[in-house]
Amino acid sequence: MRRAGGPTVPTEAPNDRPGPGRDPEDPGTEPGFRPVNELERTLLRCVPTGTRATLLRALARATLCVPTTGGDGAPDLPGLPVVESGAVRLPCVTDGEGRHALVYTSYRQMALAFRLPEDATWTEVPGGTLFEKWPADVDAWLNAGGELTLRLDPTDVSTVADIAAGLEVDEAYELGPDDAFTDFPGPVLPDQVDCAVVLALFGVTEVVEVLRSFRRLEEPRGRTWRVLLVLVDPGAGTGADVARVVAAAVNEASDECCEVHVADVRDDEVYDAVAHLLRVGVPLWRRQGMRVPDNLDGLDEA
């Protein structure tokens, strides 16, 4: 438990803008919003663009602030009921859309919302811990009454807990428009997953070549995953049909998260789209008798 006015209060957190913030149904960057931590910088970047996965990952690794309810030093929360998430008691508001527990991205946002006195107390909880035992029928309302607000529905809350626990969910790997990542080839010798994928794709007659690389998300606790570039010659079929067969074969071969790109060798322009992966990727297998260009040289004259 923390107490306002003590040495734990960040200097970037003045209680200098009392009053409610923007309505949660119309979230946006309000004048004067000054992020004081990595989570709030991510919030400021993601809310206007709707980049959900990046924000959920930031919440999973962040620490959130909750005003204490009851006891000495608790802020005055007249008429607000309380819900429990594990051992944490959360103030809650109710409207026509349901119940919304109040959670804050920093002491500053909480102080602005509640006009906290100098002796007020609050709790700091890791996002994964807070959302792990979250009540199923309650939304999380970030920074209610603060400067930049956002509601998280129960699905978002559950996803944050899954990411924090290291589970394989799509949002742990989904790239936003401003997310930085690095691609690298990985080991030259194929591993067990590489071998399983090649064996699975060997039976797909349209597959011409398979290359493998890895992608690392450049953020705190960012994950690394396998990227497969599968070159195909669909013949009389359609590229979309072959892509579905390839994806199903890869999913059957391995439970590991793999990003799969399927490219048609009959389309000269395809090599522009996959040029980076062609350069980075390690060739795992090429169907005998098939000739596939190793680079972009000469394709314009073909």
FILUMNU-398162 format. One record per residue: x, y, z of N, C-alpha, C, O, CB in turn; residue in one letter. Coordinates in pm, whole numbers, plus 50000, padded with zeros to 5 digits. Glycine has a CB too. Example, Ala and Ser with C-alpha at 12.3 -4.5 7.8 and 13.67 -1.06 7.14 Angstrom:
513194943150780512304955050780513204967050780514244966850846511314955350905a512854977550708513674989450714512905000350787513415011450804514084994050572s
//
This chain:
500854988150000500005000050000500895012450000501905013050070499045000050122m500505022349921501255034849913500435046149973499205045649976501645038049767r501145056550021500465068150078500925080650004502125082849986500755069350231r499955088649961500285100949890501085110149978500935110150100499025107849842a501935118249915502725127949990504035122550041504865130350088501935133050104g504265109350033505495103250080506525102449969506275107349859505225089550135g507655096549996508725096049898508435087149778509165087649679509955091349964p507365078849785507045070249672506235077449566506035071949458506295058149720t505765089349591504975096749493505895102049385506835109349417504185108249559v505675098749256506555103649152506455118649136505385124349151506235097049021p507575124949106507565139449089506765143548966506365155148954508985144749078t506535134048873505775137448753504275136748776503505137548680506155128148640e503835135448900502425132848925501755143849007501215140949113502275119748997a501775156348962501085166849036499565165549020499065161748914501545180648988p498865168649125497405168749120496985182449068496505190849144496765165549261n497175184448936497005197948884495855199548787495695210148728498255202248817d495045189348770493915190748678492735182748730492475171848680494295186248536r492025187848830490875180548882489735180548782489685188448688490415186549014p488815171348805487635171048721487635158948629488675152648610487535183648641g486495155648572486365143848487487075145448355487305156548307484915140748464p487425134148297488075134248166487055131648057485855133148078489185123848160g487545127747939486675125247825485785113147851486175103847921487505123147697r484595113447793483675102247809484295089647752484925090247646482335105247739d484135078247820484785065847772484275061047638484965053447570484595054847873p483085065447598482565061447468483245069047355483115065347238481075063747462e483975079647387484685087447286486095090147333486465101647353483945100747257d486925079447350488265081347402489145088547301488945087347180488885067947440p490105095847350491035102847263492075110147344492025110047467490295112647172g492995116447276494055123647343493545137247386493235145747303495285125047251t493455139347516492945152047566494075161947585495215158047613492205150047697e493785174647570494825184847591495435183547729494725181947828494265198947571p496745184247736497405184047865497805170247913498465169148016496545190147965g497425159747842497805146347887499315144647874499875146247765497055135247806f499955141547986501405139947987501735126048042501655123848163502085151148073r502105116747955502425103248004503635103548097504605110548071502685093747887p503555095748205504645095548304505325081948311506245080048391504105099348441v504885072248229505515059148230505335052548094504655057848006504915050248343n505945040948079505905034047950504495030047912504135030647794506795021747953e503685025948009502305022247979501535034047923500805032547824501615016848105l501675045747983500925057247935501435062147800500655067347720501005068548037e502715060447772503205063847638502595054447534502265058647423504745063047633r502455041647571501815032147481500325035247466499785034347356502005017847531t499675038847575498255042547571498045054347478497115054247397497745045947712l498885064347489498775076247405498965072847258498355078947171499805086747449l499815062947230500085058947092498985050047036498685050746917501425051747085r498375041647121497475031447071496005035547067495275031146977497605019347154c495555043847161494135047147166493655054147038492625050246984493845055947287v494375064346988493865070846866493825061546745492985063446657494715082746833p494715051646738494775042846621494035029746642493875022046547496215039846587t493565027146764492865014746791493755002446788493284991446757491765013046693g495035004146821495974993046818495824984946946496504987547045497434998046802t494934975146944494514968047064495614959147120495904959547239493284959847036r496234950847034497174940747084498374947147152498814942347257497644931946969a498904957847095500064964547155499734969747294500544968547386500534976147065t498554975447310498144980547441497944969247541498344970647657496854988747427l497344958347500497124947147592498454941347640498574937347756496284936147525l499444940847552500764935947595501384945547696502004941247793501694934247473r501224958547673501764968347767501094967147903501764968248006501584982647712a499804964747906499094962948033499584950348105499664950148227497584962148009l499904939948029500334927248089501664928648162501924921148256500454916447983a502504938048121503814939548185503884951848275504944954748331504904940348081r502774959148289502764971648366502254969348508501724958748541501904982148296a502444979548590501854979948724500754990448723500955001648676502934983148832t499594986848776498424995548775498125000448915498454993849014497204988348715l497475012048923497135018349051495645016749078494805018448990497535033249052c495335013649204493945012149246493775019549378494555017249470493554996949260v492765028349390492525034949518492025024849621491215016249589491515046349503p492515025949743492045016849848490645020549889490235032049879492995017049969t489905010649937488515012849979488395008850125488664997550163487525004649892t487975018350207487815015750349489135016650423490185014650362487205002250371g489105019550551490325020250631490915034150633490455043150562491345010550578g491935035950715492575048850729493245053050599493905045050533493595048550842d493065065550563493715070950445493035067750315493485072350210495085066050439g491935059950317491245056850193490545069250140489985076950219490225045450214a490565071550009489885083149953488385082049971487835071149985490215084649805p487725093349971486275093749987485625090049854485725097449757485805107750035d484955078449851484305073649729482815071949757482325060749769484935060249680l482105083049767480695082249809479845074549709479845077449589480125096249827p479135064649760478155057449680478725047349583477955041249509477365066949606g480035045149580480615035749485480675021849545481275019949651482015040349441l480065012049479480184998249527481594993049501482404999749437479144988949459p481874981149551483204975149541483074961249480482154953749515483904974549679v483994957749390484104944049340485504939149376486404947049403483854943349183v485674925949376486954920249416487584912749300486924905349227486774910849536e488884914849283489694907049190490784900349272491824906349299490304916149075s490534887949310491424881549405491374888849538490294890649594492864881049351g492534893149588492594900249716492454915349700492484922549799493884897249786a492294920149577492214934549552490774938949543489974933249469492964938149422v490434949249621489094955149618489114967449528489964976249543488614958849763r488164967849434488144978249332486864986249339485774980449341488314972149192l486944999749342485725007649330485105005549193485815003049095486005022649354p483785006649186483075002749065481935012549039481315017549133482534988249078c481665015348914480495023148875479615014648785480095005548717480905036448803v478315017648786477345010048709476545019448621476105030048665476415001848802t476365015348494475495022948405474675013048324474625001248357476315032448313d474035017848218473185009148137473924998048067473304988348023472475017248037g475234999148055476024988947987476654978848082477314969448037477094995347905e476464980748213477004971248308477864977648414477744989548441477804960948236g478734969448476479614974148583481024976248531481514968648447479614964248701r481684986648583483014990348536483894993348657483665002948729482945002548440h484914984948678485844987048789486894997448749487334997648635486534973748831a487275006048843488145017348815489605013648841489965009648952487745029548899l490425015148737491845011848743492615023148676492115029348582492154998048674v493825025948726494555037648677495975033948634496625025248691494605048448785y496425040948531497735038148473498875044848548500035041748523497765042348330t498555053948640499585060448722498915067048841497705069048843500395070948638s499725070548940499195078049053498625091349007497595095849059500285080449158y499255097448911498795110648864497365110048813496545118548848499715115948754r497045099948730495695098948677494685096048787493565101148783495625088048571q495075088048884494185085248997493975097649083492875100149130494745073749082m495035105249103494925117449182494015127549115493225134249182496295123549207a494115128748983493245137948910491795133848921490915142348933493655138648764l491535120848917490155116048919489495118049056488325121849064490105101448882a490255115549164489665115449298490065127549383489605128849496490055102949368f490915136349328491385147949406491925143149540491485147549646490245158349426r492855134049533493345127249652493995136949749494755145749708494325116449614l493695135549876494395143649977495805138449998496165127849947493625143550110p496595145850070497995142350091498175129050164499185122350146498695153150168e497205125250247497365113050326496575101350268496385091250336496935115650468d496125102350142495365091550081496265079450056497475080850039494715096249948a495665067650054496415055350028495905048849899494765050849858496295045350147t496785041149838496415033949717497245021249708498175019149786496615042849591w496885012849611497565000149592498124999449450497485003649355496604988249619t499344994049439499924991349308499944976349285500434968749369501354997449296e499414971949170499284957649142499774954949000499384962148908497804952949160v500604944748979500964940948841499724937648760498794931248810501924928848842p499704942048634498524940048551498114925448541496924922348551498764945548414g499064916448520498734902348509498104896848635497184888748629499964894448475g498614901148751498064896648879496654902148901495764894948946498964900948995t496464914948869495164921248888494094914548803492984912048850495244936048856l494414911748677493414906748584493274891448588492364886048525493754911048445f494144884548661494114870048664492814864748724492254854948675495284864748743e492314871248829491104866748896489984876948884489164878448974491374863749042k489974883848773488994894548749487584888848738487404878448675489354902348621w486574895348799485194890348788484714890648643484964900248570484254898748877p484024880048602483724877848461482774888148401482834890548280483134864248443a481914894148480480884903048426481194917848448480284926148447479544899748488d482464921248467482854935048497483884939748396484854932748368483414936348641v483674951848340484684958148255485744964748342485524967148460484044968448160d486894967648281487904976048347487864989748280487964990748158489344969648337a487725000048361487675013748310488985020648347489195024548462486425021748368w489855021848248491155028148271491015043248282490425049748195492135024548159l491565048848391491675063348409490325070448407490225081648356492555069148302n489295064048462487995070648470488125083548550488605083448663486955061248534a487695094648492487825107548556489185113948537489425125048584487565106148701g490085107148467491405112548439491445119348304490445124648257492465101648446g492605118948242492785126648119492635118347991492255123847888494125133048119e492905105647996492805097147877492225083947922492905076047988494185095247806l490975081347886490245069947941489985059447834489955062447715488945074448003t489785047247880489505036147789488855024947868489255021947981490805031147718l487855018847809487225007147870487774994347809487944993347687485695007847855r488044984647894488454971347852487334961647885486924960648000489794967047920l486824954547784485764945047811486364932247872487584930747874484964941647681d485524923147921486064911147986486994902947897487904896447947484924902448032p486774903047765487674895747675489054902047677490064894947682487114895647531t489124915347672490414922247680491124919147811492314916247814490224937447665d490364919747921490934917048053491514902948058492634900948107489854918848163v490764893248009491224879448008492474877747921493374870147955490114870047958s492524885047810493684884147721494934889747787496014884147772493424891647591t494794900647861495934906147935496494895748031497704893848040495524919048011v495604889048104496054878748199496754867248126497754861948175494854873348280a496234863448009496854852547932498244856447883499174848447889495954848647813d498384868747835499694873447788500694873447903501824868947889499584887547725i500264878748018501144879248134501574865348179502684863448229500464886548250a500704855648159501014841748198501854834548094502234822948115499734834048223a502144841047981502954834847877502204825347787502814817147719504064827547939g500864826347785500074817347702500144821447555500464832847521498614817047749l499824811747467499874814247323498554820347277497624813047243500174801147245e498484833547276497304840547226497754849547111498894854147109496594848747339v496864852047017497224859646897497774873346932498714878146867496014861246806d497214879847034497604893447067499054894447116499634905247112496694898947173e499624883347160501024883447204501974885347087503124889147107501364870447278a501504882646965502364883146847501914893646744502664896746651502404869546781y500724898946761500164907946660500904921346658501084927746761498674910346686e501334925446539502104937646524501194949446495500314948646409503154936146414l501414960446567500734972946538501514981046436502654977646404500524980946666g500924991846385501594999546279502905005846322503765008346238500675010246230p503075008646451504295014946499505205005446577506215009746633503945026846585d504864992746581505664983246658506954979746583506934976946463504854970446687d508054979946656509354976446596509604961546610509264955446712510494984546662a510214955646506510554941446512511824939146432512224947446350509384932646457f512454927846458513674923946389513504909946332513064900846403514894924546483t513854908346204513854895146141515294890146132516204897746098513194895546001d515494877346161516824871646152516704857046109515654850846132517594872846288f517754851346047517614837945988517504826646088516814816846061518764835245900p518174827646204518204816446296519234806146252520004808746159516824809946307g519264794546316520284784346285520164779246142519074777946087520184772646382p521324776246082521334770945946520754756845942520014753345851522754770945888v521104748746042520594735146046519134735046092518804741546191521464726446139l518264727946022516854727546061516654720646195517344711046228516034720445955p515694725646271515374719346399514164710046382513724707446270515084730046508d513644705246494512574695346489511314701046424510644694246347512254690446628q510994713846455509804720046396509994721746246509074719046169509504733646463v511184726246204511464727546061511214714345989510564714045884512904732246039d511744703646044511604690545981510144686145973509714680645872512414680146057c509404688646079507994684746080507204692645975506334687145907507384686946219a507524705545962506834713845863507154709145721506254708045638507214728545881v508434706545693508824702045559508144688845524507654687145413510364700445549v508114679545618507444666745593505964668745562505404661945476507614657445714l505334678045635503914680645611503674687045475502704683745407503354689545721a504564696045436504394703145309504854694945190504484697945076505144716145312l505644684745212506104676145103504914669945029504954667744908507034665145156f503854667245104502674661245043501784671144971500824667044906501894654345146g502064683944982501284694244910502004696644779503024703544775501134707644995v501484691144671502224690844544502484704744488503394706544407501484682644442t501704714544528501904728144476503084735344540503534745544488500644736344497e503594730144650504704736844720505994734744643506354723444607504844731444865v506704745844618507954745644542509154746744634510144739544617507964756844439v509084755644733510224757844823509724763044956508674769544964511234767744761e510484760145062510154764545197511394771245257512484765545256509674752645287v511214783445308512284790645376511814794345516510614796345538512714803345297l512754795145610512424798245749513284809545803514484810245778512584785745836r512644818445879513364828845954512644830646087511674823546116513434842445873s513114840146168512464843046296512204858046306512934866146249513344838146416f511184861446379510804875546400510744878246551510104870846625509434878946332r511414888846593511434892546735510784906246752511144915846685512894892846791r509814906946843509124919346873509994927646966510324923247077507734916746937l510384939646922511324947746998510594956647098510414968647077512164956346903e510174950347208509564957347320509864949247445510224937547433508014959247298e509734954947564509994947147685509174934247687507964934347665509684955547810p509864923147713509254909747714508674905947579507814897247571508174909047820r509144912347472508644909047339508974894747299510064889747329509224918647236g508064888247234508244874147199508934872747063509014882146984506874867047196r509444860747039510084857146913509334845246855508994835846926511604853746933t509084845746724508364834746663508934831446525509684839246465506884838046653w508554819746476509034814446350508214820246234506994821446243508974798946350r508904823746126508244828646005508594819145890509764816645863508694843445972v507584813945824507784804945711507354811645582506254817045573506994791745731l508224811445483507894816045349507764803745262508724796445241508964826045293l506544801445211506264789545129505964794244987504964800844962505054781245188v506844790644895506644793944754505864782744688506194770944704508004796244682l504824786444613503934776344555503704779144407503854790444360502584776044630v503354768544336502914769444196501524763244191501384751044180503924762144096d500474771644201499124766144214498604759344089497584752544095498184776844252p499274761043973498814754643852497424759443814497184771543804498814739543868g496514750043792495154753743752494314758243871493214763443852494474741943684a494814756443993494054760444111494214775244141494764782744060494494752344231g493734779244256493844793344298494824794344414494954785244495492454799144338t495494805744419496434808044527495784807344664496394802444759497114821344510g494554812344675493864812344804493614798244853493764795344971492554820044794a493204789344760492954775444799494244768744847494244761744948492354767544682d495334770944774496614765044813497074770644948497594763245031497674767544705v496874783744969497294789845096496574783445213497174781345318497024804945095a495284780345197494544773845306495094759845333495194755745449493034773045272r495434752645227495994739145245497344739945316497634731945405496144731945108v498174749645276499494751445338499334754845486500014748945571500284762545266v498454764145518498254768145658497784756345742498234754545855497254779545667a496864748445687496364736745761497474726645784497554720645891495204730145686a498344724745684499434715145698500434719745804500914711545883500154713145565a500754732745807501684737945907501094736746047501784732846141502034752745876v499814740146061499154738946192499124724546241499254721946361497734744446185n498964715246149498934701146186500324696346226500464687446310498404692646070e501364702246166502734697646190503274702146324504104695246384503644702346081a502834713746373503424719346495502424727946569501604734946509504674727446461s502504727346704501694736046789502364749446813501754758346872501414729246921d503614750846769504334763346790503724774446705503244772046595505824761646756e503754786646757503254798046682504154800446561505344802946575503194810746770c503574799646441504314802046317503544812246232502324811346217504514788646237c504264821746180503694831146084504004825845945505174823645912504264845846104e502984823645863503164817145734502814826845622501744832745620502294804345724v503744828345527503514836345407503554826845288504514819445270504584847745392h502514827245205502424818645087502504827544964501724836944949501114810145087v503464824644875503714833044758503664824744631504234813844625505064840244769a502974829944530502794823144401503974826344310504214838044278501454827344335d504724816044266505894818344182505514822444040506374827043965506754805844177v504254820944001503834825143868503654840143857503564845543746502544818243832r503604846943968503414861443970504764868043989505344867244097502414865744083d505274874643885506594880943895506654891144008507704893044069506944887643764d505544897744036505534908244138505624902544279505874909944374504294916644124e505414889544293505414883644426506774885644494506834887044616505074868844418v507854885644416509174886644476509454900544532510314902044619510224883044374y508744910644484508854923744547508264923444688508804929444781508134934344462d507134916244702506444915744831507194907344934507134910245053505044910344813a507884897044887508544887844981510064888944974510774880245025508114873444953v510564899544911512014900944891512774900245023513824893845032512334914044820a512244906945126512944907145255513054893145313514114889145362512224916445354h511964885545309511984872045364512844862745280513444853345333510564866445375l512924865145149513814857245065515274859445103516074850045102513594860644917l515614871845135516994874945171517354869345308518454864245328517214889945170r516424870345403516704866545541516554851445564517314845545641515784873945636v515604845445496515224831745527516284821345496517094823045404513994828345454g516284810745574517144799145552516364788945469515294784545511517614792845689v516874785145351516174774945270516124761645343517154756245383516854773245133p514924756345361514774743445426514624732045326515104720945350513574743745518l513954734945213513694724245117513214730344987512464740144986512644714245172w513664724444875513204728344742512824715744665513574705944663514294736544665r511644716144602511184704244529512104701644410512404710744334509714706044481r512544689244395513484685644291512894688244153511744684944126513884670944304q513724694444066513304697143930512644710543912512394714643798512394686643884g512344717644021511714730844013512804741544016513724740744097510694733044129m512704751243931513654762243929512974774643984512004779643928514194764843785r513504779644096512974791544162514074801844169515184798644213512414788244305v513814814244127514864824544134515364826444276514574826744370514364837844079p516684827744292517284829944423517274844644462517454847844580518694824744425d517064853844365517034868144396516164875144294515514868744212518464874144396n516154888444301515264896344215515884899544080515204905143995514884909144284l517154896344059517854900143937517194893843815516934881843811519344896043945d516924902243716516424897243590514934894543584514434890543479517124885143557g514224896343692512794893343689512034902943599511054898943536512224893743829l512464915343592511764925043508511834921343362510934924843284512334938943528d512904914143322513054910343182512364897143151512254893343034514514909443146e511904890343254511314877143232509984878043156509354867843129511114869943366a
//
